[in-house]
């Protein structure tokens, strides 16, 4: 890590030279449509997780046992309790 002003300036010059001489590799470019689709899927999954958490909260407020919640979300009651109990409190 640079410590003196001269070292800091030399490091800055080195970084500037690397930036100016950078040539992107076409193989590193990402397909824009794939990125858009992936981002949309991540957003949808996040919304679904939020919706599921709200449903689990409602189920617990209604007195539904963890075993029933687990069955409905496709896991055991214990797994459902471990996953959601701190989030619904």
C-alpha positions in Angstrom: 0.0 0.0 0.0 1.5 3.4 -0.9 2.6 5.5 2.0 4.2 8.7 0.6 2.8 11.2 -1.7 5.3 10.2 -4.4 4.3 6.5 -4.1 0.6 7.5 -4.3 1.2 9.6 -7.4 3.3 6.8 -9.0 0.5 4.3 -8.2 -2.1 6.7 -9.7 0.0 7.1 -12.9 0.3 3.3 -13.2 -3.5 2.8 -12.8 -4.2 5.6 -15.3 -1.8 4.0 -17.8 -3.5 0.6 -17.3 -6.9 2.2 -17.8 -5.9 4.0 -21.0 -4.2 0.9 -22.6 -7.1 -1.5 -21.7 -8.5 -3.4 -24.6 -11.7 -5.2 -23.8 -11.9 -8.9 -24.8 -15.0 -9.5 -26.9 -15.3 -12.9 -25.3 -15.9 -11.2 -21.9 -19.0 -9.3 -23.1 -22.3 -10.5 -21.8 -25.4 -11.1 -23.9 -27.7 -8.2 -23.0 -30.9 -10.2 -23.4 -29.7 -13.0 -21.2 -28.7 -10.4 -18.5 -32.2 -8.8 -18.7 -33.9 -12.1 -18.5 -31.8 -13.2 -15.6 -32.3 -10.0 -13.7 -36.1 -10.2 -14.2 -36.1 -13.8 -12.9 -34.2 -12.7 -9.8 -36.7 -9.9 -9.2 -39.6 -12.4 -9.6 -38.0 -14.9 -7.2 -37.5 -12.1 -4.6 -41.2 -11.1 -4.9 -42.3 -14.7 -4.6 -40.1 -15.2 -1.5 -41.6 -12.0 0.0 -45.1 -13.3 -0.8 -44.4 -16.7 0.7 -43.1 -15.1 3.9 -46.2 -13.0 4.2 -48.3 -16.1 3.7 -46.3 -18.0 6.4 -46.8 -15.0 8.8 -50.6 -15.1 8.1 -50.7 -18.9 8.6 -48.8 -18.6 11.9 -51.1 -15.8 13.1 -54.1 -18.0 12.2 -52.6 -20.8 14.5 -51.4 -23.1 11.7 -48.8 -25.5 13.0 -45.3 -25.7 11.5 -46.0 -29.3 10.3 -48.9 -28.0 8.1 -46.9 -25.1 6.8 -44.0 -27.4 6.0 -46.3 -29.7 4.1 -47.7 -26.9 2.1 -44.3 -25.4 1.2 -42.9 -28.8 0.3 -40.7 -29.5 3.3 -40.9 -30.8 6.8 -42.4 -28.8 9.6 -39.1 -28.6 11.4 -37.4 -27.3 8.2 -40.1 -24.7 7.7 -39.8 -23.6 11.4 -36.0 -23.3 11.0 -36.3 -21.3 7.8 -39.2 -19.0 8.7 -39.6 -18.8 12.5 -37.2 -15.8 13.0 -38.7 -14.0 10.0 -42.3 -14.3 11.1 -41.9 -13.2 14.7 
